[in-house]
Amino acid sequence: MASDSGDSGRVGMVGGSTRNAEPRLRWAVTLLLGVAAVLIAPAVLFYLGFEGAELLFSRRLPELLGTRWFPQEGLIGILPLVVGTMAISGLGLALAVPLGLGTAITLRFYASARLAHVLESVLGVMGGMPSVVFGLFGTFWLVPHLGASLATGALVLAAMTIPTFSLLALAALRQLPDGLMSDGAALGLSRGRAILELALPSARSALFGAGSLTLARSLGETL
């Protein structure tokens, strides 16, 4: 009996120590992953700066800002790349923000809960779709019909970023107080006016953040 009690005590101590060790292990793994994530960005910047320093310092600024991009011939004018990237990103964002904001407003204030859940799932799938899929769609469908132009690139970029901005804007609108629309109705405002005069101004900072993240993705995808 005493032996059995001793064995049970030792098993309990081992089990307790194992349970106590599990949270510490999870904390250590989480800390390690967090530190690695923080160090990745500076490491990438250092690598790009180290590898590109010789090229950048060996070229004069007018040559770098030239309009001819033929790397095999030693001509690396980046002006067309910068201008094209900014133009396509700006046009794509000009299309994506109104459409994405309208989608978010519809899902938040007009659609039923079931329909909103289904459409949000569709947006999630589209937002997680690899960008090469949109690129192939633009190359083999839009370009033959519309031609290769900045407008075509902007359409492809807008289709790529609308789901991203819609989901971010929807998350911003869902952070608003539940009674905001009721307050607007009590003041005699229609639903549309309450959205324009109460909801959107209240979520302005979050919507601006959503637009900034969408612009960052637009620039990256365009490059």
Buried (B, 14 or more C-beta within 10 A) or exposed (E): EEEEEEEEEEEEEEEEEEEEEEEEEEEEEEEEEEEEEEEEEEEEEEEEEEEEEEEEEEBEEEBEEBEEEEEEEEEBBBEEEEEBBEBBBBBBBEBBBEBBBEBBBBBBBEBEEEEBEEBBEEBEEBBEEEBEEBBEBBBEEBBEEEEEEBBBBBBBBBBBBBBBBBBBBBBBBEEBEEEBBEEBEEEEBEEEEBBBEBBBEBBEEBBEBBBEBBBEBBBEBBE
